[in-house]
Amino acid sequence: MGKKIRSDKKTFLGIKANGPVFIVSLSIIFTLVIITLIVGKPMEKWFSNTQSFMANHVGWFFILLVNSLLVFALFLGFGKFKNIRIGGEHAKPEFSKMGWFAMLFSAGMGIGLLFWSVAEPIFHFNSNPFLNTTDNSASAAKSAMGITFLHWGLHAWALYAVVGLALAFFTFNKKLPLTIRSIFHPIFGNKIYGPIGDIIDIISVIATLFGLATSLGLGAQQVNAGISYLFGVPSSITVQIIIIVVITIFATLSLILGIDKGIRKLSEWNLRLALFLLLFVLFVGPTLFLLKSFVQNIGHYIYDFFELSFWTNSYKGVETEQNWQNSWTIFYWAWWISWSPFVGIFIARISKGRTIKEFIAGVLLVPTILTFLWMTVFGGSAIYQELLGNHSITQAVGDNVATAIYHLLEQYPFTSFASIVTVILISSFFITSSDSGSYVVDTLTSGGRHDAPKGQKIFWASMEGLVAAILLVGGGLTALQTASILTGLPFAIILVIMCFSFYKALNEYIGK
């Protein structure tokens, strides 16, 4: 066990918060929200231009970083540190493996899987830079699924695994507060309790809040599409804001119940419902085609892994292809990076008692395989319809991405029932993302506390909903993507330094 170092628990104006982190984070968030509201429609163009500029100039850095983090994660899990146990050699896991996996899956992907599982493979099937005019439909299908696996596979989970493991180690082994600043103790020492640490946590709060807002915005669009499809409710920004408000209320209730009674139980419910929907589509759809394509998709992903992972479009330089990578790969890497403080802190909180090897294997492999199966069943089913000559799903994706999954379900029996289950599952994932995120932001702004008052948790849950609503008003999907890239860049720089600090701490721990 590491020696006990003083905590960072503080009070500010009578609330259990770290004043500089709380006030500066809130001020920056409010400033961005107010500017978006005041400027109005022109913000949409600004978001679009900013997204292109950032992606064009730092995309290479995101690509290099996520690949490096994957290598680092594998080194941690299967190298000389693999037998270190989080919390010390006698620590016991707080949650069962089923509960642990459920919370990993719900926090790590959630809404995004439902939003993009049909739409993204269809987008790539019809157009991507790796296709040419001589490619047949089989080549297009393989390429589409390979790219989708790249965006949702090992790279994303490696990012979460490294951040989560570092936080868990410093919290439970080194007895430091559960905040991002703690990972930098080997480099900065007790200076992490001053301005340096405050800056790190402020960047983490902003990245987390805007990364979550992206998911909440996507979720609101898809819930709206579902109830519009089922009940004729109009699809509009107003309805989506109402959905965000309602879901935020439920998320707050879950948050107040705590991790064990609220978040864990809801996560397990999510996993059961997701498995039910997965099996439903698998068995009423083209079962044999999906099972065979699942195996082939994994093989194609492995075969083209390095080319896809390191592709930067540096030689062609064609504008349309650059726009494709900016809108897809660069957006995803920035989104996962901006999510990593949230997912990392949450995974750290639930992972005491696991060895590093168990942690990396569990976080990296199990959710990745489940994600690949999910993408194959839903995306593969949509591509199967295309191969049969049914282009209705492509038409739906072109008209409104959020409706894609409902148009897929139209192809099978019990459409209304399956669509209702989908809306419930999206809402449930929505709640889980919001309550987990609120817990994490409150932890960051309160100096690593686990006992912050309920009022603070309600406040941050409300802020997440507000930011998501304002971004939808100010620019829709483009605004959400831009927010992820803008907030992901500064945290990406923090990640680089974090890896060196974590490696140094692990070496000292096994050498003591």
TAMO-V664126 format. One line per field, one symbol per residue. ss: DSSP state (H for helix, E for strand, L for the rest). psi: psi as a letter, one per 40 degrees, with the letter a starting at -180 (. if undefined). burial: I if it has 24 or more other ideal C-beta (glycine too) atoms within 12 Angstrom, else O. A space follows every 10 residues. Layout:
BEGIN
ss: ???
psi: ???
burial: ???
END
This chain:
BEGIN
ss: LLLLLLLLLL LELLELLLHH HHHHHHHHHH HHHHHHHHHL LHHHHHHHHH HHHHHHHHHH HHHHHHHHHH HHHHHHHHLL LLLLELLLLL LLLLLLHHHH HHHHHHHHLL HHHHHHLLHH HHHHHHLLLL LLLLLLHHHH HHHHHHHHHH HHLHHHHHHH HHHHHHHHHH HHHLLLLLLH HHHHHHHHHH HHHLHHHHHH HHHHHHHHHH HHHHHHHHHH HHHHHHHHHH HLLLLLHHHH HHHHHHHHHH HHHHHHHHHH HHHHHHHHHH HHHHHHHHHH HHHHLLHHHH HHHHHHHHHH HHHLHHHHHH LLLLLLLLHH HHHHHHHHHH HHHHHHHHHH HHHHHHHHHL LLLLEHHHHH HHHHHHHHHH HHHHHHHHHH HHHHHHHLLL LHHHHHHHHL HHHHHHHHHL LLLLHHHHHH HHHHHHHHHH HHHHHHHHHH HHHHHLLLLL LLLHHHHHHH HHHHHHHHHH HHHHHHHHHH HHHHHHHHHH HHHHHHHHHH HHHHHHHHHH HL
psi: hiihiiifhi ihfeigihdd dddddddddd dddddddddb dedddddddd dddddddedd dddddddddd dddddddeae edehhheiee iiidiidddd ddddddddcb dddddedddd ddddddhiee iieehidddd dddddddddd debddddddd dddddddddd dddefiigid dddedddeae eeeadddddd dddddddddd dddddddddd dddddddddd eehihidddd dddddddddd ddddddeidd dcdddddddd dddddddddd dddeagdddd dddddddddd dddeddddde hefdddehdd dddddddcdd dddddddddd ddddddddde eheiiddddd dddddddddd dddddddddd dddddddeeh eddddddddh deeddddddd eiifdddddd dddddddddd dddddddddd ddddeefeie fiiddddddd dddddddddd dddeeadddd dddddddddd dddddddddd ddddddddde e.
burial: OIOOOOIIOI OOOOIIIIII IIOIIIOIIO OIIOOIOOOO OOIIOIIIOI IIOIIIOIII IIIOIIIIII OIIIIIIOOO IOOIIIIOOO OOIOIOOOII IIIIIIIIII IIIIIIIIII IIIIIIIIII IOOOOOOOOI IIIIIIIIII IIIIIIIIII IIIIIIIIII IIIIOIIIII IIIIIIIIOO OIIOOOIIII IIIIIIIIII IIIIIIIIII IIIIIIIIII OOOOIOIOII IOIIIIIIOI IIIIIIOOIO OIIIIIIIII IIIIIOIIOI IIOOIIOOII OOIIOOIIOI IOOOOOOIIO IIIOOOOOOO IIIIIIIIII IIIIIIIIII IIIIIIIIII IIIIIIIIII IIIIIIIIII IIIIIIIIII IIIIIIIOOO OIIIOIIOOI IIIIIIIIII IIOOOOOIII IIIIIIIIII IIIIIIIIII IIIIIIIIII OIOOOIIIII IIIIIIIIII IIIIIIIIII IIIIIIIIII IIOIIIIIIO IIIIIIOOIO OO
END
